[in-house]
Amino acid sequence: MVLRAVAVAAKTTNTVTVQGWEFVPCPPGYFCGASQTLSTLTVRWTGKTRPTVGKTIDLYGTSTTASLTPAGYVYVTSVDCTYC
């Protein structure tokens, strides 16, 4: 599983918190970009290879019940901001 273009909002010694925009489905022919919510996910993550707060990443991992087990990440240098 991959969470694309999420912002690293916080980290502790045991967790990393990421945030991303979630768009409500829109009927064909309508513009619904204004109906978005900011979703937050905090995952258990220890070790030295954790992302930097304030950076945007693609987060890879295995989904679990209401969370994700991180396997790695890559920094995203460009984000498609069509609906920003």
C-alpha positions as CSV (number, residue, x, y, z in Angstrom):
1,M,0.0,0.0,0.0
2,V,1.2,3.6,-0.6
3,L,-0.1,6.8,0.8
4,R,0.9,9.4,-1.8
5,A,2.0,12.9,-1.1
6,V,1.3,13.0,2.7
7,A,2.8,15.6,4.9
8,V,4.9,14.5,7.9
9,A,3.2,16.5,10.7
10,A,5.0,15.2,13.8
11,K,7.1,12.4,15.2
12,T,8.1,11.0,18.6
13,T,10.6,8.3,19.5
14,N,7.9,5.7,18.7
15,T,5.5,7.2,16.1
16,V,5.2,9.3,13.0
17,T,2.1,11.3,12.1
18,V,1.2,12.1,8.5
19,Q,-1.6,14.2,7.1
20,G,-3.2,14.2,3.7
21,W,-6.2,15.7,1.9
22,E,-9.2,13.4,1.4
23,F,-11.7,14.4,-1.3
24,V,-15.4,13.6,-1.1
25,P,-16.7,11.8,-4.3
26,C,-18.2,14.2,-6.8
27,P,-21.0,13.6,-9.3
28,P,-19.9,13.8,-13.0
29,G,-20.0,17.4,-14.3
30,Y,-19.6,19.1,-10.9
31,F,-16.5,20.7,-9.3
32,C,-16.3,19.5,-5.7
33,G,-12.7,20.5,-4.8
34,A,-14.0,22.7,-1.9
35,S,-15.4,19.6,-0.1
36,Q,-12.1,18.1,1.3
37,T,-11.1,17.1,4.7
38,L,-7.6,16.8,6.3
39,S,-7.0,13.2,7.4
40,T,-4.4,12.3,10.0
41,L,-2.7,9.0,10.7
42,T,-0.2,8.2,13.4
43,V,1.8,5.0,12.9
44,R,4.2,3.2,15.2
45,W,7.7,3.7,13.7
46,T,11.0,3.4,15.4
47,G,14.6,3.5,14.2
48,K,16.8,6.1,12.7
49,T,15.4,6.0,9.1
50,R,12.3,8.1,9.7
51,P,11.1,11.1,7.6
52,T,11.7,14.7,8.6
53,V,8.8,16.7,10.0
54,G,7.6,19.3,7.4
55,K,8.5,17.2,4.4
56,T,6.1,15.5,1.9
57,I,6.5,11.8,1.3
58,D,5.1,8.8,-0.4
59,L,4.7,6.3,2.5
60,Y,4.9,2.6,1.7
61,G,3.7,-0.1,4.0
62,T,1.3,-2.9,4.9
63,S,-2.2,-2.0,6.0
64,T,-3.5,-3.1,9.4
65,T,-6.7,-2.5,11.2
66,A,-7.1,1.3,11.3
67,S,-3.3,1.8,10.7
68,L,-0.3,1.0,8.6
69,T,3.0,-0.8,9.3
70,P,5.6,1.3,7.5
71,A,8.1,-0.4,5.1
72,G,9.7,2.8,3.8
73,Y,9.2,6.2,2.2
74,V,10.5,8.5,-0.5
75,Y,10.6,12.3,-0.4
76,V,8.3,13.9,-2.9
77,T,9.8,17.0,-4.5
78,S,6.8,17.9,-6.6
79,V,3.1,17.6,-5.8
80,D,0.2,17.9,-8.3
81,C,-1.7,20.8,-6.8
82,T,-4.7,20.6,-9.2
83,Y,-7.1,20.8,-6.3
84,C,-5.0,22.8,-3.8
